[in-house]
Amino acid sequence: MARMRYKKRPDGRYEAKVYLGMVDGKKKYKAVYGATQKEVQAKADAVRLQLGKGLDVTASNDSFAVWAEHLIDAKQRTCSPAQARMLKTRVGYFTAPLGTVPIGRIKLHQLQGIIDALAQRNPCTGKPTAKKTLREYIIAVSQVFEYAINNRVIEHNPTRGIRIAQDAPKETRRALTLKERQMVLDTPHRAQTAALLMMLAGLRRGEVTALLWSDIDLDKKTISVTKSYDFKNRQMKAPKTASGRRVVYMPDDLVKHLQALPGREGIVCASMVGTMMSETAWARLWQCYLNELNRCYGNFAGLDFAKNRKWPVMIELFTPHCLRHTYCTILYEAGIDVVTAKELMGHSDIKTTLGIYTHLSQEKTEKDIQRLNDFLCSSNARQESKESVDT
């Protein structure tokens, strides 16, 4: 091996060049720097070690943002536009602070700091980020490093050591109470049909938007879910997984509601002008619906309306997805097995359905134990009262 030549730079550091090989007929070198010749030698040895492992030492200087873009470009060819956008959004939380840093120099503590900051406050909500969401962020950024590893740019994925704080909140999608379910059943509104399709058939918002009357068989009491609506691109799309294409059996309450609707043609839940509803139309419709439920069922006793120009919120609000979660809860309460529930919900992985069922089972156990405690307490109180009377 030729003796390494060191060059003293104007800034006081030493520089040496490591031969990488011939590229396009020309010799290619990589410069390494250090405060001492010993430090330069150590860095040169590290470069040679990477070369020996077949790593592309020049590409490791490419920034994290460059490799994030490479990954997203590759994903766009193999996944749906919505999934690609979601990946870009999640990776974006790391690109902002680390975008210009060479991907080979990013350390675990830098990534851990970003996750810890997100755990404390999510920029979108202003609230702490749920554990499930934090895991999704870690999975997203991990894909960038794995993609670089597969391209022989780096050999280690620093995300493997990231830990989520124990006190990070758990993300829970609540199911409507029995009283709230009855509110949805009893309150006429333009949004009621959509709400019932989500609560009693488990349809997603995009599936409700794309639903046509030709997809509904009122005699057989079935709904054929074959498509969804892409709000971003404003067009119809196939379900994102094969499991999303399914046949859902309707309960009688939903069948009766649909049978009573006039003009059963075209789009089931159309906008005011008869087209498929946009994000904005959905937002306005849902706010109007919640306002009506609040007006009908809120407790306004003793409220001075002369001092309140708007109806104050007196009910617990819920999102469209809460209604779909309520449907899964109803399946659990009805004793539907988890495999059948997975098919009706359109979940691609039974772990998703099983996770909901497990959570509901734990809640039921806790309530049963509380009932037992209440019973024992009341029994003891009656016994003590009886003994007091006897004495």
Secondary structure, 3 states (H helix, E strand, C coil): CCCCCCEECCCCCEEEEEEEEEECCEEEEEEEEECCHHHHHHHHHHHHHHHHCCCCCCHHHCEHHHHHHHHHHHHCCCCCHHHHHHHHHHHHHHHHHHCCCEHHHCCHHHHHHHHHHHHHCCCCCCCCCCHHHHHHHHHHHHHHHHHHHHCCCCCCCHHHHCCCCCCCCCCCCCCCCHHHHHHHHHCCCCCHHHHHHHHHHCCCHHHHHHCEHHHEECCCCEEEECCEEECCCCEEECCCCHHHCEEEECCHHHHHHHHCCCCCCCECCECCCCCECCHHHHHHHHHHHHHHHHHHHCCCCCCCHHHCCCCCCCCCCCCHHHHHHHHHHHHHHCCCCHHHHHHHHCCCCHHHHHHHHHHHHHHHHHHHHHHHHHHHHHHHHHHHHHHHHHC
